[in-house]
Amino acid sequence: MSNTTSTRAVGVGRVLIAVYAILALAATARSLVQILEKFDEAPVAYVLSAVAGVIYIVATIALIKRGTLWYRIAWVTISVELLGVLVVGTLSLVDPQLFAHPSVWSYYGAGYVFIPLVLPILGMLWLYRRRPSREADAANATVGQA
């Protein structure tokens, strides 16, 4: 049973990391093009998209890496991501003029099919299930069974 559970966690983790990597690429590339071509039209939105892209890049790397430090970095970046989506999403509804053009997190990520809203929640759930103490306990239990 533990073998199936660990395989499933790895599979889910790979999908999660792949989605983070795709979003990192999409947000970063889009923001760079927008900043280079039309920064004066909506600097706040474009800078926010660039910040989101960097957060997605760091989160992707942190989810791939092992160890307590990377685990903590993943929690911080994903928490900042969720906070950003909630704050920017709410502000874009309350004061649409604040963002002349949409950012990755505007309207809770509607331009990205709400993936920016759902992804950090899924990431937090995955991180919680993969916390270092649980992984160490599972590894010790597997060694003890051999």
Rosetta blueprint (number, residue, H / E / L):
1 M L
2 S H
3 N H
4 T H
5 T H
6 S H
7 T H
8 R H
9 A H
10 V H
11 G H
12 V H
13 G H
14 R H
15 V H
16 L H
17 I H
18 A H
19 V H
20 Y H
21 A H
22 I H
23 L H
24 A H
25 L H
26 A H
27 A H
28 T H
29 A H
30 R H
31 S H
32 L H
33 V H
34 Q H
35 I H
36 L H
37 E H
38 K H
39 F H
40 D H
41 E H
42 A L
43 P H
44 V H
45 A H
46 Y H
47 V H
48 L H
49 S H
50 A H
51 V H
52 A H
53 G H
54 V H
55 I H
56 Y H
57 I H
58 V H
59 A H
60 T H
61 I H
62 A H
63 L H
64 I H
65 K L
66 R L
67 G L
68 T H
69 L H
70 W H
71 Y H
72 R H
73 I H
74 A H
75 W H
76 V H
77 T H
78 I H
79 S H
80 V H
81 E H
82 L H
83 L H
84 G H
85 V H
86 L H
87 V H
88 V H
89 G H
90 T H
91 L H
92 S H
93 L H
94 V H
95 D L
96 P H
97 Q H
98 L H
99 F L
100 A L
101 H L
102 P L
103 S L
104 V L
105 W L
106 S H
107 Y H
108 Y H
109 G H
110 A H
111 G H
112 Y H
113 V L
114 F L
115 I H
116 P H
117 L H
118 V H
119 L H
120 P H
121 I H
122 L H
123 G H
124 M H
125 L H
126 W H
127 L H
128 Y H
129 R H
130 R L
131 R L
132 P H
133 S H
134 R H
135 E H
136 A H
137 D H
138 A H
139 A H
140 N H
141 A H
142 T H
143 V H
144 G H
145 Q H
146 A L
